[in-house]
Amino acid sequence: MQIEERLAQLGLSIPQPKSHTSAYRRWYQAGSLLFLAGAPPVSEDGSFAFVGKVGRELSKEEGKASARLSFLNALFYLKDAISGDWGRVLGCAKMVVYVHCDPSFSEVHEIADAASLLALELFGDSGPVRTSLGCATLPANIATEIELVFHVT
């Protein structure tokens, strides 16, 4: 089954973020590893959907929604890198979830779980190893940023 069909079954879709002007690439392939740049929680209109610190301005549930949206935005990068050929994706090898949170917020792993569970829904047993980090700040005050590495043909 195609990833986009599975997303549709879940009531989700891959956002189409506007082009960026920052000085970085969205992806880089080295052999069979495809590295994706950190993806923020960008909404369809190009704005950041979740801004602020989880555990302060944002609830844990909003943090989870931000992580899911960041993951979906990363899939936009992936789709571009594989020219839409989902058959090239063998699995999601690694996920790093950065959570902009209040220093007292100790449930960073639960925010990251929202993205990990979505990866497992889409890629099955080839879901990622993961690191989750609580951060004092992220660019533009966004709530989450997700960096991924995929195994591709």
C-alpha positions in Angstrom: 0.0 0.0 0.0 1.2 3.5 -0.8 2.1 5.7 2.1 -0.4 8.4 0.9 -3.2 5.9 0.8 -2.5 4.8 4.3 -2.4 8.4 5.4 -5.8 9.0 3.8 -7.2 6.0 5.7 -5.9 7.7 8.9 -7.6 11.0 7.9 -4.2 12.6 7.3 -2.2 14.0 4.3 1.2 15.2 3.5 1.3 19.0 3.8 2.6 21.1 0.9 4.8 23.6 2.7 5.9 26.7 0.8 9.4 26.9 -0.4 12.0 27.8 2.2 14.7 30.5 1.8 17.1 29.2 4.5 20.6 28.1 3.7 20.3 24.4 3.9 19.1 21.4 1.9 15.9 19.5 2.8 17.6 16.2 2.1 20.8 14.5 1.3 21.4 10.9 0.1 24.6 9.0 0.9 24.4 5.5 -0.5 21.2 3.8 0.8 20.7 6.3 3.6 18.6 9.4 3.0 19.0 12.1 5.6 16.2 14.6 6.0 16.6 18.1 7.5 14.7 19.0 10.6 11.0 19.5 9.8 9.0 22.0 11.7 5.2 21.9 12.3 4.2 24.0 9.2 0.5 24.2 8.3 -0.9 24.2 4.8 -0.8 28.1 4.7 2.9 28.1 5.4 2.7 29.4 9.0 4.0 27.6 12.0 1.1 25.7 13.6 2.5 25.3 17.1 4.5 28.0 18.7 5.7 28.2 22.3 7.0 25.8 24.9 5.3 22.5 25.7 4.4 22.5 29.4 4.1 26.3 29.4 2.2 27.9 26.5 1.3 24.6 25.0 -0.3 21.5 26.5 1.1 18.0 26.2 -1.7 17.2 23.6 -0.7 20.2 21.5 2.9 19.0 21.7 1.9 15.6 20.4 -0.1 17.2 17.6 3.0 19.4 16.8 5.2 16.3 16.6 2.8 14.5 14.3 2.6 17.6 12.0 6.4 17.9 12.0 6.6 14.2 11.0 4.1 14.8 8.1 6.2 17.8 6.9 9.2 15.5 6.9 7.3 13.2 4.6 7.1 16.0 2.2 10.9 16.2 2.1 11.0 12.4 1.7 8.5 12.4 -1.2 10.6 15.0 -2.9 13.8 13.0 -2.4 12.3 9.8 -3.8 10.5 11.6 -6.6 7.2 10.2 -5.3 8.3 6.5 -5.6 7.3 5.1 -2.2 8.5 1.7 -3.3 12.1 3.0 -2.8 11.5 3.4 0.9 12.7 0.3 2.9 12.1 1.8 6.3 12.5 4.7 8.7 15.9 4.1 10.2 16.3 6.9 12.8 14.2 9.7 14.3 15.3 12.6 16.4 12.6 14.6 18.0 13.4 18.0 19.5 10.8 19.4 21.8 10.8 23.0 22.8 9.7 22.7 26.4 9.6 24.2 29.9 12.6 23.0 31.9 10.2 21.3 34.3 8.5 19.3 31.5 9.7 15.7 31.9 7.4 14.0 29.4 9.4 14.7 26.2 9.3 11.0 25.3 5.5 11.1 25.2 5.6 14.0 22.7 8.1 12.0 20.6 5.9 8.9 20.8 3.2 10.7 18.8 5.6 10.8 15.8 7.0 7.3 16.4 3.6 5.8 16.5 2.7 7.5 13.2 5.9 6.1 11.7 5.0 2.6 12.8 1.5 3.0 11.4 3.0 3.9 8.0 6.2 1.8 7.8 5.3 -1.1 10.1 8.0 -3.1 11.7 10.6 -1.0 9.9 9.9 1.9 12.3 12.8 4.0 13.6 15.2 3.9 16.5 14.6 7.2 18.2 16.1 9.9 20.4 14.0 12.6 22.0 15.4 15.8 23.4 13.9 18.7 25.4 15.2 22.0 24.2 15.4 25.5 25.7 14.6 27.0 22.3 13.9 26.1 18.6 13.9 28.3 15.5 11.0 30.8 15.4 9.8 29.5 18.8 8.3 26.4 17.2 7.2 23.6 19.5 8.8 20.6 17.7 11.3 19.7 15.0 11.9 16.2 13.7 15.0 14.9 11.9 14.8 11.6 10.1 17.0 9.1 8.3 15.5 6.6 5.8 16.8 3.4 4.3 16.1 3.6 0.6 17.0 1.8 -2.7 
